[in-house]
Amino acid sequence: MAAMTNLVMIPAFGCDERLYAEIAPLLPSNVLSSVVIADGADFAICIEQVLAQAPEHFVVLGTSFGGRVALETTLAAPDRVGGLIVIGSSPGAVADQRAGLRRSERLRAGEAEQVATEMGDMIAHMDGPNGPAARQAFIDMCATMGPEAMTRQSDALAHRVDRWPRLSEITCPALMLWGVHDKYSPAAEGLRMSAAIPNGRYVELADCGHFPTLEYPDETAAAIDHWMEDVGLSPKL
């Protein structure tokens, strides 16, 4: 019987398992995927949530907010994380903390729907084939997530610190997967990350924005499958 690879997927801000619903069935049968929704008010709590729900040894994938949680988890528990996949998330400190705190204030004030709509307008590459659908999917997921969890995630984002100096500590294989038209985290950030991590690799998708798993699920799953097989995380069946 072929060995199984545990893949833990962490959704983006405001998102749930639907962010990965289209790619999960496309992954090899020896990849056992699960979703952990991290919604702590700081990344230390998010790390605890992931480690409490994840198998003993796993590959971690995260998108945007979830990508930062995946990165933080890898740094915190290198003995448990055998591979890292980051989609559209920078390891840098918060660029504009006032803007992040203002987002949290608006969420607490009952403006979750407005915040989700404004963010949705930037989430997807609207000229791409699945851009409008990805935008609506984000808004729908935020409505399900609700303002309380979104506020905690927003607080965590507003207080994130600089992890660039620590990327060299990540020794497991790492994949940086980016949409070329990502408006939240420029593709150049992913390329720079892949160079800073000893076993890093960078893959980009054309005509794609911040959510490759929604905008190009087939290509995203294929990129993950190829990388996992190539670095020995998912031996070919």
Contacts in CASP RR format, 6 or more apart in sequence:
PFRMAT RR
TARGET T0000
AUTHOR 0000-0000-0000
METHOD contacts of the structure
MODEL  1
MAAMTNLVMIPAFGCDERLYAEIAPLLPSNVLSSVVIADGADFAICIEQV
LAQAPEHFVVLGTSFGGRVALETTLAAPDRVGGLIVIGSSPGAVADQRAG
LRRSERLRAGEAEQVATEMGDMIAHMDGPNGPAARQAFIDMCATMGPEAM
TRQSDALAHRVDRWPRLSEITCPALMLWGVHDKYSPAAEGLRMSAAIPNG
RYVELADCGHFPTLEYPDETAAAIDHWMEDVGLSPKL
2 30 0 8 1.000
2 235 0 8 1.000
2 237 0 8 1.000
3 30 0 8 1.000
3 235 0 8 1.000
4 30 0 8 1.000
4 31 0 8 1.000
4 32 0 8 1.000
5 30 0 8 1.000
5 31 0 8 1.000
5 32 0 8 1.000
5 59 0 8 1.000
5 228 0 8 1.000
5 233 0 8 1.000
5 234 0 8 1.000
6 32 0 8 1.000
6 34 0 8 1.000
6 54 0 8 1.000
6 55 0 8 1.000
6 57 0 8 1.000
6 58 0 8 1.000
6 59 0 8 1.000
7 27 0 8 1.000
7 31 0 8 1.000
7 32 0 8 1.000
7 33 0 8 1.000
7 34 0 8 1.000
7 58 0 8 1.000
7 59 0 8 1.000
7 60 0 8 1.000
7 61 0 8 1.000
8 33 0 8 1.000
8 34 0 8 1.000
8 35 0 8 1.000
8 36 0 8 1.000
8 50 0 8 1.000
8 53 0 8 1.000
8 54 0 8 1.000
8 55 0 8 1.000
8 58 0 8 1.000
8 59 0 8 1.000
8 60 0 8 1.000
8 61 0 8 1.000
9 19 0 8 1.000
9 20 0 8 1.000
9 24 0 8 1.000
9 33 0 8 1.000
9 34 0 8 1.000
9 35 0 8 1.000
9 36 0 8 1.000
9 60 0 8 1.000
9 61 0 8 1.000
9 62 0 8 1.000
10 35 0 8 1.000
10 36 0 8 1.000
10 37 0 8 1.000
10 38 0 8 1.000
10 50 0 8 1.000
10 60 0 8 1.000
10 61 0 8 1.000
10 62 0 8 1.000
10 63 0 8 1.000
10 66 0 8 1.000
10 67 0 8 1.000
10 69 0 8 1.000
10 70 0 8 1.000
11 17 0 8 1.000
11 19 0 8 1.000
11 20 0 8 1.000
11 35 0 8 1.000
11 37 0 8 1.000
11 62 0 8 1.000
11 63 0 8 1.000
11 65 0 8 1.000
11 66 0 8 1.000
11 141 0 8 1.000
12 19 0 8 1.000
12 62 0 8 1.000
12 63 0 8 1.000
12 64 0 8 1.000
12 65 0 8 1.000
12 66 0 8 1.000
12 67 0 8 1.000
12 138 0 8 1.000
12 210 0 8 1.000
12 211 0 8 1.000
13 64 0 8 1.000
13 65 0 8 1.000
13 66 0 8 1.000
13 119 0 8 1.000
13 150 0 8 1.000
13 153 0 8 1.000
13 154 0 8 1.000
13 157 0 8 1.000
14 65 0 8 1.000
14 116 0 8 1.000
14 138 0 8 1.000
14 141 0 8 1.000
14 142 0 8 1.000
14 145 0 8 1.000
14 146 0 8 1.000
14 149 0 8 1.000
14 150 0 8 1.000
14 153 0 8 1.000
15 63 0 8 1.000
15 138 0 8 1.000
15 141 0 8 1.000
15 142 0 8 1.000
15 145 0 8 1.000
16 35 0 8 1.000
16 37 0 8 1.000
16 141 0 8 1.000
16 144 0 8 1.000
16 145 0 8 1.000
17 35 0 8 1.000
17 37 0 8 1.000
18 137 0 8 1.000
18 140 0 8 1.000
18 141 0 8 1.000
19 63 0 8 1.000
19 137 0 8 1.000
19 141 0 8 1.000
19 211 0 8 1.000
19 213 0 8 1.000
19 214 0 8 1.000
20 33 0 8 1.000
20 35 0 8 1.000
20 213 0 8 1.000
22 213 0 8 1.000
22 214 0 8 1.000
22 217 0 8 1.000
23 213 0 8 1.000
23 217 0 8 1.000
23 220 0 8 1.000
23 221 0 8 1.000
23 224 0 8 1.000
24 33 0 8 1.000
26 217 0 8 1.000
26 218 0 8 1.000
26 221 0 8 1.000
26 222 0 8 1.000
26 225 0 8 1.000
27 33 0 8 1.000
27 221 0 8 1.000
27 224 0 8 1.000
27 225 0 8 1.000
28 225 0 8 1.000
28 228 0 8 1.000
28 229 0 8 1.000
28 234 0 8 1.000
28 237 0 8 1.000
29 237 0 8 1.000
30 234 0 8 1.000
30 235 0 8 1.000
30 237 0 8 1.000
31 225 0 8 1.000
31 228 0 8 1.000
31 234 0 8 1.000
34 53 0 8 1.000
34 54 0 8 1.000
36 49 0 8 1.000
36 50 0 8 1.000
36 53 0 8 1.000
36 54 0 8 1.000
37 49 0 8 1.000
37 149 0 8 1.000
38 46 0 8 1.000
38 49 0 8 1.000
38 50 0 8 1.000
38 65 0 8 1.000
38 66 0 8 1.000
38 69 0 8 1.000
38 153 0 8 1.000
39 46 0 8 1.000
39 49 0 8 1.000
39 145 0 8 1.000
39 149 0 8 1.000
39 152 0 8 1.000
39 153 0 8 1.000
40 46 0 8 1.000
40 49 0 8 1.000
40 152 0 8 1.000
40 153 0 8 1.000
40 156 0 8 1.000
41 152 0 8 1.000
41 155 0 8 1.000
41 156 0 8 1.000
42 155 0 8 1.000
42 156 0 8 1.000
42 159 0 8 1.000
43 68 0 8 1.000
43 69 0 8 1.000
43 72 0 8 1.000
43 156 0 8 1.000
43 160 0 8 1.000
45 156 0 8 1.000
46 69 0 8 1.000
46 72 0 8 1.000
46 73 0 8 1.000
46 156 0 8 1.000
47 69 0 8 1.000
47 72 0 8 1.000
47 73 0 8 1.000
47 76 0 8 1.000
47 77 0 8 1.000
50 60 0 8 1.000
50 69 0 8 1.000
50 70 0 8 1.000
50 73 0 8 1.000
51 73 0 8 1.000
51 76 0 8 1.000
51 77 0 8 1.000
51 80 0 8 1.000
54 60 0 8 1.000
54 80 0 8 1.000
56 80 0 8 1.000
57 80 0 8 1.000
57 81 0 8 1.000
57 82 0 8 1.000
58 80 0 8 1.000
58 81 0 8 1.000
58 82 0 8 1.000
59 81 0 8 1.000
59 82 0 8 1.000
59 83 0 8 1.000
59 84 0 8 1.000
59 85 0 8 1.000
59 228 0 8 1.000
59 233 0 8 1.000
60 70 0 8 1.000
60 73 0 8 1.000
60 74 0 8 1.000
60 81 0 8 1.000
60 83 0 8 1.000
60 84 0 8 1.000
60 85 0 8 1.000
61 67 0 8 1.000
61 70 0 8 1.000
61 84 0 8 1.000
61 85 0 8 1.000
61 86 0 8 1.000
61 87 0 8 1.000
61 224 0 8 1.000
62 69 0 8 1.000
62 70 0 8 1.000
62 85 0 8 1.000
62 86 0 8 1.000
62 87 0 8 1.000
62 89 0 8 1.000
63 87 0 8 1.000
63 88 0 8 1.000
63 89 0 8 1.000
63 210 0 8 1.000
63 211 0 8 1.000
63 213 0 8 1.000
64 87 0 8 1.000
64 88 0 8 1.000
64 89 0 8 1.000
64 184 0 8 1.000
64 185 0 8 1.000
64 210 0 8 1.000
65 89 0 8 1.000
65 153 0 8 1.000
65 156 0 8 1.000
65 157 0 8 1.000
66 89 0 8 1.000
67 86 0 8 1.000
67 87 0 8 1.000
67 88 0 8 1.000
67 89 0 8 1.000
68 89 0 8 1.000
68 90 0 8 1.000
68 91 0 8 1.000
68 157 0 8 1.000
68 160 0 8 1.000
70 84 0 8 1.000
70 85 0 8 1.000
70 86 0 8 1.000
70 89 0 8 1.000
71 84 0 8 1.000
71 86 0 8 1.000
71 89 0 8 1.000
71 91 0 8 1.000
71 163 0 8 1.000
72 163 0 8 1.000
73 81 0 8 1.000
74 81 0 8 1.000
74 83 0 8 1.000
74 84 0 8 1.000
74 170 0 8 1.000
74 172 0 8 1.000
74 174 0 8 1.000
75 163 0 8 1.000
75 166 0 8 1.000
75 169 0 8 1.000
75 170 0 8 1.000
78 169 0 8 1.000
78 170 0 8 1.000
78 171 0 8 1.000
78 172 0 8 1.000
81 172 0 8 1.000
82 172 0 8 1.000
82 173 0 8 1.000
82 233 0 8 1.000
83 172 0 8 1.000
83 173 0 8 1.000
83 174 0 8 1.000
83 231 0 8 1.000
83 233 0 8 1.000
84 170 0 8 1.000
84 172 0 8 1.000
84 173 0 8 1.000
84 174 0 8 1.000
84 175 0 8 1.000
84 197 0 8 1.000
85 174 0 8 1.000
85 175 0 8 1.000
85 177 0 8 1.000
85 224 0 8 1.000
85 227 0 8 1.000
86 174 0 8 1.000
86 175 0 8 1.000
86 176 0 8 1.000
86 177 0 8 1.000
86 190 0 8 1.000
86 193 0 8 1.000
87 177 0 8 1.000
87 178 0 8 1.000
87 212 0 8 1.000
87 213 0 8 1.000
88 176 0 8 1.000
88 177 0 8 1.000
88 178 0 8 1.000
88 179 0 8 1.000
88 182 0 8 1.000
88 184 0 8 1.000
88 185 0 8 1.000
88 189 0 8 1.000
88 190 0 8 1.000
88 210 0 8 1.000
89 185 0 8 1.000
90 185 0 8 1.000
90 189 0 8 1.000
90 190 0 8 1.000
90 193 0 8 1.000
91 162 0 8 1.000
91 163 0 8 1.000
91 164 0 8 1.000
91 166 0 8 1.000
91 167 0 8 1.000
91 193 0 8 1.000
92 160 0 8 1.000
92 161 0 8 1.000
92 162 0 8 1.000
92 163 0 8 1.000
92 164 0 8 1.000
93 160 0 8 1.000
93 161 0 8 1.000
93 162 0 8 1.000
94 100 0 8 1.000
94 157 0 8 1.000
94 158 0 8 1.000
94 159 0 8 1.000
94 160 0 8 1.000
97 158 0 8 1.000
97 159 0 8 1.000
100 154 0 8 1.000
100 157 0 8 1.000
100 158 0 8 1.000
101 158 0 8 1.000
103 115 0 8 1.000
103 154 0 8 1.000
103 158 0 8 1.000
104 151 0 8 1.000
104 154 0 8 1.000
104 155 0 8 1.000
104 158 0 8 1.000
106 114 0 8 1.000
106 115 0 8 1.000
107 115 0 8 1.000
107 147 0 8 1.000
107 150 0 8 1.000
107 151 0 8 1.000
107 154 0 8 1.000
108 147 0 8 1.000
108 151 0 8 1.000
110 147 0 8 1.000
112 142 0 8 1.000
112 143 0 8 1.000
112 146 0 8 1.000
112 147 0 8 1.000
112 150 0 8 1.000
113 142 0 8 1.000
113 143 0 8 1.000
115 142 0 8 1.000
115 150 0 8 1.000
116 138 0 8 1.000
116 139 0 8 1.000
116 142 0 8 1.000
116 143 0 8 1.000
116 150 0 8 1.000
117 139 0 8 1.000
119 138 0 8 1.000
119 142 0 8 1.000
120 135 0 8 1.000
120 138 0 8 1.000
120 139 0 8 1.000
121 135 0 8 1.000
122 183 0 8 1.000
122 184 0 8 1.000
122 210 0 8 1.000
123 134 0 8 1.000
123 135 0 8 1.000
123 138 0 8 1.000
123 183 0 8 1.000
123 184 0 8 1.000
123 209 0 8 1.000
123 210 0 8 1.000
123 211 0 8 1.000
124 130 0 8 1.000
124 131 0 8 1.000
124 132 0 8 1.000
124 134 0 8 1.000
124 135 0 8 1.000
124 138 0 8 1.000
124 209 0 8 1.000
124 210 0 8 1.000
124 211 0 8 1.000
124 214 0 8 1.000
124 215 0 8 1.000
125 131 0 8 1.000
125 179 0 8 1.000
125 181 0 8 1.000
125 207 0 8 1.000
125 208 0 8 1.000
125 209 0 8 1.000
125 215 0 8 1.000
126 132 0 8 1.000
126 135 0 8 1.000
127 207 0 8 1.000
128 207 0 8 1.000
128 208 0 8 1.000
128 215 0 8 1.000
129 207 0 8 1.000
129 215 0 8 1.000
130 214 0 8 1.000
130 215 0 8 1.000
130 216 0 8 1.000
131 209 0 8 1.000
131 214 0 8 1.000
131 215 0 8 1.000
133 214 0 8 1.000
134 211 0 8 1.000
134 214 0 8 1.000
134 215 0 8 1.000
137 211 0 8 1.000
137 214 0 8 1.000
138 211 0 8 1.000
138 214 0 8 1.000
142 150 0 8 1.000
164 196 0 8 1.000
167 193 0 8 1.000
167 196 0 8 1.000
167 197 0 8 1.000
168 196 0 8 1.000
168 197 0 8 1.000
168 198 0 8 1.000
170 197 0 8 1.000
170 198 0 8 1.000
170 199 0 8 1.000
171 198 0 8 1.000
171 199 0 8 1.000
172 199 0 8 1.000
173 199 0 8 1.000
173 200 0 8 1.000
173 201 0 8 1.000
173 227 0 8 1.000
173 231 0 8 1.000
173 232 0 8 1.000
173 233 0 8 1.000
174 193 0 8 1.000
174 194 0 8 1.000
174 197 0 8 1.000
174 199 0 8 1.000
174 200 0 8 1.000
174 201 0 8 1.000
175 200 0 8 1.000
175 201 0 8 1.000
175 202 0 8 1.000
175 203 0 8 1.000
175 223 0 8 1.000
175 224 0 8 1.000
175 227 0 8 1.000
176 190 0 8 1.000
176 191 0 8 1.000
176 193 0 8 1.000
176 194 0 8 1.000
176 200 0 8 1.000
176 201 0 8 1.000
176 202 0 8 1.000
176 203 0 8 1.000
177 203 0 8 1.000
177 204 0 8 1.000
177 205 0 8 1.000
177 212 0 8 1.000
177 220 0 8 1.000
177 223 0 8 1.000
177 224 0 8 1.000
178 185 0 8 1.000
178 187 0 8 1.000
178 189 0 8 1.000
178 190 0 8 1.000
178 191 0 8 1.000
178 202 0 8 1.000
178 203 0 8 1.000
178 204 0 8 1.000
178 205 0 8 1.000
178 212 0 8 1.000
179 187 0 8 1.000
179 204 0 8 1.000
179 205 0 8 1.000
179 206 0 8 1.000
179 208 0 8 1.000
179 209 0 8 1.000
179 210 0 8 1.000
179 212 0 8 1.000
179 215 0 8 1.000
180 187 0 8 1.000
180 204 0 8 1.000
180 205 0 8 1.000
180 206 0 8 1.000
180 207 0 8 1.000
180 208 0 8 1.000
180 209 0 8 1.000
181 207 0 8 1.000
181 208 0 8 1.000
181 209 0 8 1.000
182 208 0 8 1.000
182 209 0 8 1.000
182 210 0 8 1.000
183 209 0 8 1.000
183 210 0 8 1.000
184 210 0 8 1.000
185 210 0 8 1.000
187 204 0 8 1.000
190 202 0 8 1.000
191 202 0 8 1.000
191 204 0 8 1.000
193 200 0 8 1.000
193 202 0 8 1.000
194 200 0 8 1.000
194 201 0 8 1.000
194 202 0 8 1.000
195 202 0 8 1.000
199 231 0 8 1.000
201 227 0 8 1.000
203 223 0 8 1.000
203 227 0 8 1.000
205 212 0 8 1.000
205 215 0 8 1.000
205 216 0 8 1.000
205 219 0 8 1.000
205 220 0 8 1.000
205 223 0 8 1.000
208 215 0 8 1.000
208 216 0 8 1.000
209 215 0 8 1.000
212 219 0 8 1.000
212 220 0 8 1.000
213 220 0 8 1.000
225 234 0 8 1.000
227 233 0 8 1.000
228 234 0 8 1.000
229 235 0 8 1.000
229 236 0 8 1.000
END
